[in-house]
């Protein structure tokens, strides 16, 4: 298979790098200093699973230089999705599938509106990784895993082919009965503490132990579960306790990508995380006061990062 990785950061750089290392044809789409570093020095990955370098990756900022591929792994930020979906049209052939690996529950629909819902596969990336510096991806936690599925839950040849390629590259692949449920399961986890971490600037080890921040996380979890139920997502009854168990097992120094973006003064995914809980809560008539507070508290920083406010 020939794949394109749209967004070569912590997720795209790591998983695309593993696929390229296994000898498959991979085209990376990147930008700015990261693009230039990959062109000049290659793509380096420092990982708890073993370091490696792709010395001469095919990397560009122009999808027209790539042409149609079998699959596109979409690994950008949520706020980039409309622009990226339009820009990736040169990558789309008659049989191309588009795999959403974004954090959040709205991206598959956004991609489908522009590219056709029939092209979109749902995905969940389980990994703690980020750009350490241009050209270098650092993987610090979690067994690198991709969960994949057709949005309607049906089996398909394209899903099996993609899973086989990724497995051959040494990546753990899971094909759950409902990828939508798994997308919401991760959404529940990240919205529980991601925005709170951005406000407090504290890592997960502190957030889960301090009584006050632990209570805020718990309130976030209950609000998101209520919104999910209204949206028709059938979480298991013990989903909150399971989420806490997973949270307790995380590396104490861990931070979310949203927190790192806010701290660095970059545009973040607050609108697609806590903001999405608020937006969906309004749609379904579910109160989300904790998520509303977190979203409102971070909005000035978000607007400053986007050049809309100066202070």
C-alpha positions in Angstrom: 0.0 0.0 0.0 1.0 3.6 -0.6 0.0 5.9 2.2 0.2 9.6 2.9 0.6 11.0 6.4 -1.1 14.4 6.6 0.5 16.0 9.7 3.9 14.6 10.7 3.9 15.4 14.4 3.8 13.1 17.4 1.2 10.8 16.0 1.8 11.0 12.2 5.6 11.2 12.6 5.8 8.1 14.8 3.3 5.8 13.0 4.3 7.0 9.6 7.9 6.5 10.5 7.3 2.9 11.6 5.5 2.1 8.4 8.3 3.7 6.3 10.9 1.8 8.3 9.2 -1.4 7.4 9.7 -0.6 3.7 6.3 0.6 2.7 5.8 3.7 0.5 5.0 6.6 2.7 4.6 10.3 1.8 4.8 12.7 4.7 3.1 16.1 4.6 4.6 18.6 7.0 5.3 22.3 7.2 7.7 25.0 8.5 10.8 24.1 10.4 9.7 20.5 10.8 9.4 20.1 7.0 12.8 21.6 6.4 14.5 19.5 9.1 13.0 16.3 7.7 14.3 17.2 4.2 17.8 18.0 5.4 18.3 15.5 8.2 15.6 12.9 7.9 13.0 11.9 10.5 14.4 10.8 13.8 12.3 9.0 16.4 13.4 8.5 20.0 11.1 5.9 21.6 10.7 3.7 24.6 10.2 1.0 22.0 13.6 1.7 20.3 15.1 4.6 18.4 15.2 4.8 14.6 15.8 7.3 11.8 14.2 7.5 8.3 17.2 9.1 6.6 15.5 10.2 3.3 11.8 10.4 3.8 9.5 11.6 1.0 8.2 14.8 2.6 6.4 17.8 1.1 3.9 20.5 2.0 2.2 20.1 -1.4 -0.2 17.1 -1.8 -0.1 17.5 -5.6 3.5 16.3 -5.5 2.3 12.9 -4.2 -0.8 12.1 -6.2 -3.4 9.4 -5.3 -2.7 7.0 -2.5 -4.4 4.0 -1.0 -4.8 5.6 2.4 -4.4 9.0 4.1 -3.7 9.1 7.8 -5.0 12.4 9.0 -2.9 13.5 12.0 -3.4 17.3 12.1 -5.2 19.4 14.7 -9.0 19.6 14.7 -9.1 23.2 13.7 -7.1 22.4 10.6 -9.5 19.8 9.3 -11.6 21.8 6.9 -8.6 23.3 5.2 -6.7 20.0 5.2 -9.7 18.1 3.8 -9.9 20.4 0.8 -6.1 20.4 0.3 -5.9 16.6 0.3 -8.1 16.1 -2.8 -5.1 15.4 -5.0 -4.4 12.4 -2.8 -7.8 10.9 -3.4 -8.2 8.2 -6.0 -11.2 5.9 -6.6 -10.3 3.5 -3.7 -8.6 5.9 -1.3 -9.7 5.7 2.3 -9.1 8.5 4.8 -8.3 7.6 8.4 -9.1 10.1 11.0 -6.6 9.9 13.9 -7.6 13.1 15.6 -8.5 13.6 19.2 -12.2 14.5 19.3 -15.6 13.2 18.1 -16.4 15.6 15.3 -13.5 15.1 12.9 -14.9 12.1 11.0 -18.1 14.0 10.1 -16.1 17.1 9.1 -13.9 15.0 6.8 -16.9 13.2 5.4 -18.7 16.4 4.6 -15.9 17.5 2.3 -14.5 14.2 0.9 -17.5 11.9 1.2 -18.5 9.9 4.2 -17.9 6.6 2.4 -14.2 7.3 2.3 -13.7 7.9 6.0 -12.5 5.4 8.5 -12.5 6.1 12.2 -9.3 5.7 14.2 -7.9 6.2 17.7 -4.2 6.6 18.3 -2.9 5.4 21.7 0.5 6.9 22.2 2.2 9.7 24.2 4.5 11.4 21.7 5.4 14.9 20.4 7.8 16.9 18.3 10.8 17.3 20.6 12.4 19.6 18.0 12.1 19.9 14.2 12.8 16.6 12.7 12.7 14.7 16.0 9.7 12.8 17.4 9.9 11.7 21.1 7.7 8.8 22.2 7.6 8.7 26.0 4.6 6.5 26.9 2.0 3.8 26.1 2.3 0.8 23.8 1.9 2.4 20.3 -1.5 1.2 19.2 -4.0 2.1 16.4 -7.6 1.3 16.8 -9.4 1.3 13.4 -12.9 0.7 12.1 -15.5 1.5 9.6 -17.9 4.2 11.0 -20.8 1.8 10.6 -19.0 -1.0 12.3 -19.0 -3.3 9.2 -16.0 -5.4 8.2 -14.3 -4.4 5.0 -11.4 -5.4 2.8 -9.8 -2.0 2.9 -9.8 -2.1 6.7 -8.2 -5.6 6.7 -5.6 -4.5 4.2 -4.6 -1.4 6.2 -4.5 -3.4 9.5 -2.2 -6.0 7.9 0.2 -3.3 6.6 0.4 -1.6 10.0 0.8 -4.9 11.8 3.6 -5.9 9.5 5.3 -2.6 10.5 5.3 -3.7 14.1 2.3 -1.5 15.2 -0.3 -3.0 17.5 -3.7 -2.8 15.7 -7.1 -3.3 17.2 -10.3 -3.6 15.3 -13.1 -3.0 17.8 -16.8 -3.8 17.1 -17.6 0.0 17.3 -14.9 2.5 16.5 -17.3 5.3 17.4 -17.5 4.0 20.9 -13.7 3.9 21.1 -13.5 7.5 19.7 -15.9 8.6 22.5 -14.0 6.6 25.1 -10.8 8.5 24.3 -12.7 11.8 24.1 -14.0 11.1 27.6 -10.4 10.6 28.8 -8.8 13.6 27.2 -11.6 16.1 28.1 -11.5 14.9 31.7 -8.1 16.5 32.3 -6.7 18.1 29.2 -8.2 21.5 29.6 -7.7 21.5 33.4 -4.0 20.7 32.8 -3.8 23.7 30.5 -5.3 26.0 33.2 -3.2 24.7 36.1 0.0 23.9 34.2 0.2 20.8 36.3 1.0 17.2 35.1 -1.5 14.4 35.4 0.2 13.0 38.5 -0.7 16.2 40.4 -4.1 16.6 38.9 -5.2 13.1 39.9 -3.9 13.4 43.5 -4.9 16.9 44.6 -8.5 16.7 46.0 -9.7 19.9 44.2 -8.4 19.0 40.7 -9.5 15.4 41.1 -13.0 16.6 41.8 -13.0 18.7 38.7 -11.8 15.8 36.6 -14.6 13.7 38.0 -17.2 16.4 37.2 -15.9 16.6 33.6 -16.2 12.8 33.3 -19.8 12.8 34.4 -20.8 15.6 32.1 -19.2 14.0 29.1 -20.8 10.6 29.9 -24.2 12.4 30.1 -23.6 14.1 26.7 -22.5 10.8 25.1 -25.7 9.1 26.4 -27.8 11.8 24.8 -25.9 11.3 21.6 -26.7 7.6 21.5 -23.3 6.3 22.7 -23.7 3.3 24.9 -20.8 3.4 27.3 -20.6 0.5 29.8 -21.9 1.3 33.3 -18.5 1.3 34.8 -16.9 3.6 32.2 -16.0 6.3 34.7 -14.3 3.9 37.1 -12.4 2.4 34.1 -11.3 5.8 33.0 -10.0 6.6 36.5 -8.1 3.3 36.5 -6.4 4.2 33.2 -5.7 7.7 34.5 -4.1 6.4 37.7 -1.7 4.2 35.6 -0.4 7.1 33.5 3.2 8.4 33.9 2.9 11.1 36.6 4.8 13.7 34.5 2.4 13.3 31.5 0.7 16.3 29.9 -1.8 16.6 27.1 -1.1 18.0 23.7 -3.7 20.7 24.5 -1.7 21.7 27.6 1.6 21.8 25.7 0.1 24.0 22.9 -1.5 26.5 25.4 1.7 26.7 27.4 3.8 27.3 24.2 1.3 30.0 23.0 0.2 28.0 20.0 -3.4 27.6 18.8 -4.9 24.6 20.6 -7.8 22.1 20.2 -9.8 23.5 23.2 -12.8 24.1 20.9 -12.7 20.4 19.8 -12.2 19.1 23.3 -14.0 20.8 26.2 -15.6 23.2 23.8 -17.2 20.3 21.9 -18.7 18.9 25.1 -20.3 22.3 25.7 -21.5 22.5 22.1 -22.9 19.0 22.0 -24.4 19.5 25.5 -26.4 22.4 24.1 -27.5 20.4 21.1 -28.9 17.6 23.4 -30.0 19.7 26.3 -27.4 18.5 28.7 -25.8 20.9 31.2 -22.0 21.0 31.1 -21.0 23.8 33.6 -17.5 22.4 34.3 -16.5 22.1 30.7 -18.0 25.6 30.1 -15.8 27.1 32.8 -12.7 25.4 31.5 -13.5 26.5 27.9 -14.2 30.1 29.0 -11.1 30.3 31.2 -8.8 29.2 28.3 -10.5 31.3 25.6 -8.4 34.5 26.1 -5.2 32.5 25.7 -6.6 30.8 22.7 -7.6 34.0 21.1 -4.2 35.5 21.8 -2.5 32.5 20.2 -4.6 33.1 17.1 -3.8 36.8 17.0 -7.3 38.0 18.0 -6.3 39.5 21.3 -3.1 41.3 22.5 -2.1 41.2 26.2 
